[in-house]
Amino acid sequence: MPLIPEEPQIHESAQGPRATAAAGRPVPTPRPVPGPRSAASPRPGRPGPGPARPAPPVPRPPAAGPAPADRAENRSDERTGPQIQLIPAPADGAIDAAEEAVDLLLESGRAPGDVLVLTTGEQHPWAAHELSFGEAAYWAQHDAREDVFFADAATLSRAADRPVVVVAINGGSDEDVARRLPEAIARATALLIVCGDPKHADAGLGAGV
């Protein structure tokens, strides 16, 4: 009876190259290949990642805006000027009132580029921050008309007309306010919103209407 040769046994050690490294030898980790910097990298000196400039003020509840009749007074000159709305506010709360008015404008569908915000006292924090990068870059954002723009009322001669102008009476003398408000009226093609003490606003509004 013929003998059937035994089939050769294939031991694990006789297999081809194994995927794992020999004991005691660490598996090399692939090194990342450096790539180009992201275009979204913030400009040096900017506070944190994200868009190049700070976003407009955080929206607040609609009840705090200029709409309620007990807080706002509407005035208008049908012959030549825009509608004028006065929102009573103390000097240290005028910027907050202006930001609330802007929030409501944007929520109602007004384009950000339609709105110009002016301060009669200290600069709005956004304007102060952007000016730290130079006036050329600051005014280039004004010319782009892509967002709400904040400026000192004293620089209004450099600003172009916009449908809505919001003035925060957060400082300055009565004479300064009376001089700036007619200029703001001339820049607003549809609506002027004045946030501040009505006593300080009346002289300027009376001269401009």
ABEGO torsion letter per residue (X at the ends): XBBBBBBBBBBAAABBBBABBBBGBBBBBBBBBBBBBBAABBBBGBBEBEBABBBBBBBBBAAABAABAAABBBBBBAAABBBBBBBBBBAAAAAAAAAAAAAAAAAAGBBAAABBBBBABBBBAAAAAAAAAEAAAAAAAAAAGABBBBBBAAAAAABBBBABBBBBBAEEBAAAAAAAAAAAAAABAABBBBBEBAAAAAAAAAAAX
